[in-house]
Amino acid sequence: MNDDLDSRLDLYVQAVLGRKAESVVVLDVRGLTSIADAFIICSGRSNRQVSAVAEHVEQFLKQNGIRPLSVEGRKEGHWVLMDYGHVIIHVFYTETRFFYDLEGLWVDAKRITTESLKASIDSGPGVFDGEEFIIE
C-alpha cells in the first residue's frame, strides 16, 4: 500500500478509535474485490457503544470533509456498515463480529497497521487476533 493511502486510512482509524472501538483491524482488499480498497473492522462492547462509535466516525470524518455514501444498521447497534467508497467501516457488537467472522472471510487480505493503530496497539490490548474468548 502506498504512503498516501496509508495516511488517508489513518484518518479513518483515528475516527474509529475516537470512541474507544476495540479490536481494530484494517484489511487491504484491493485485488480481492472491486467494492473498496480497504475494510476497517472494529467492535463495541454494547449496542450503545457500537452506535456511538458509528456516530463519532461520521461526525469526525464530516469535519474533515468526508461524507459517507451510506450508513446502515446504526439504530440496531449490532453491525453498522459505513460505506465511504474506497473505505468500508464495519462496527460490530462483539458477539455479532464473532458470528460473521469477516477476518476469516477475507483471510487473503493483507493487514495494514497505520500510525494511529500502531500507537493504539502499543498503548494496550485491543487487536482482534481471530480467537474467541469465552468468559464464564
C-alpha positions in Angstrom: 0.0 0.0 0.0 1.4 3.4 -0.8 2.0 6.1 1.8 -0.7 8.3 0.5 -3.4 5.6 1.0 -1.9 4.8 4.4 -2.2 8.4 5.5 -5.8 8.6 4.3 -6.6 5.3 6.1 -5.1 6.7 9.3 -7.8 9.4 9.4 -10.5 6.7 9.4 -8.7 4.7 12.1 -8.5 7.9 14.2 -12.2 8.3 13.8 -12.9 4.7 14.9 -10.5 4.9 17.9 -12.1 8.2 19.0 -14.9 6.3 20.9 -12.7 3.5 22.2 -13.6 1.0 19.5 -11.9 -2.3 20.3 -10.0 -4.9 18.2 -9.5 -2.6 15.2 -8.3 -4.4 12.1 -7.6 -2.7 8.7 -7.6 -5.0 5.7 -6.3 -4.2 2.2 -8.9 -5.8 0.0 -7.6 -4.3 -3.3 -7.3 -7.1 -5.8 -9.8 -9.2 -3.9 -12.9 -7.1 -4.5 -13.9 -4.1 -6.6 -16.2 -2.6 -3.9 -13.4 -1.0 -1.8 -9.7 -0.6 -1.3 -9.8 -1.2 2.5 -12.1 -2.6 5.2 -11.8 -1.3 8.8 -13.4 -3.7 11.2 -13.9 -2.9 14.9 -16.0 -3.9 17.9 -18.0 -2.3 20.7 -19.0 -4.0 23.9 -22.6 -2.9 23.8 -25.2 -1.8 21.2 -24.9 1.7 22.6 -21.1 1.7 22.1 -21.5 0.4 18.6 -23.9 3.2 17.7 -21.7 5.8 19.5 -18.7 4.7 17.6 -20.6 5.0 14.3 -21.9 8.4 15.1 -18.5 9.6 16.1 -16.9 8.3 12.9 -19.5 10.1 10.8 -19.1 13.4 12.7 -15.3 13.2 12.8 -14.9 12.4 9.1 -17.6 15.1 8.2 -15.4 17.7 10.0 -12.6 16.5 7.7 -14.7 16.9 4.6 -15.5 13.2 4.2 -19.1 12.1 3.9 -20.4 8.5 3.7 -22.2 7.2 0.7 -24.4 5.2 3.0 -24.7 4.1 6.6 -26.7 1.0 7.6 -27.6 -0.5 11.0 -26.8 2.4 13.3 -30.1 2.2 15.3 -29.9 -1.5 16.0 -26.3 -1.4 17.1 -25.4 -5.0 16.1 -23.5 -4.3 12.9 -23.1 -0.8 11.5 -21.8 -0.7 7.9 -20.4 2.7 6.8 -19.6 3.0 3.1 -17.1 5.7 2.3 -16.4 4.5 -1.3 -12.8 3.3 -1.2 -13.1 2.5 2.6 -15.8 0.5 4.2 -16.1 0.6 8.0 -17.7 -2.3 9.9 -18.6 -1.6 13.5 -19.7 -4.8 15.2 -21.2 -5.7 18.6 -18.6 -8.2 19.8 -20.8 -11.4 19.5 -22.0 -10.4 16.1 -18.4 -10.0 14.9 -17.5 -13.5 16.0 -20.6 -14.9 14.2 -19.9 -13.2 10.9 -16.0 -13.5 11.1 -15.2 -11.1 8.3 -11.5 -11.5 9.1 -11.9 -15.2 8.2 -13.9 -14.5 5.1 -11.2 -12.1 3.9 -8.3 -14.2 5.2 -6.3 -13.4 1.9 -6.4 -9.7 2.6 -3.2 -8.1 3.9 -3.5 -6.4 7.3 -2.5 -2.8 7.5 -1.1 -1.0 10.6 -1.5 2.8 10.3 0.3 5.2 12.7 -2.7 5.6 14.9 -3.4 1.9 15.0 0.2 1.2 15.9 0.0 3.8 18.7 -3.2 2.2 20.0 -1.6 -1.3 19.9 1.5 0.0 21.7 -0.6 1.6 24.4 -2.6 -1.6 25.3 -4.6 -4.6 24.3 -7.4 -4.4 21.7 -6.2 -6.1 18.4 -8.5 -8.8 17.3 -6.5 -11.9 16.6 -9.3 -14.1 15.4 -9.6 -16.1 18.6 -12.9 -16.2 20.6 -12.7 -15.6 24.3 -15.4 -17.1 26.5 -15.8 -15.7 30.0 -17.7 -17.9 32.4 
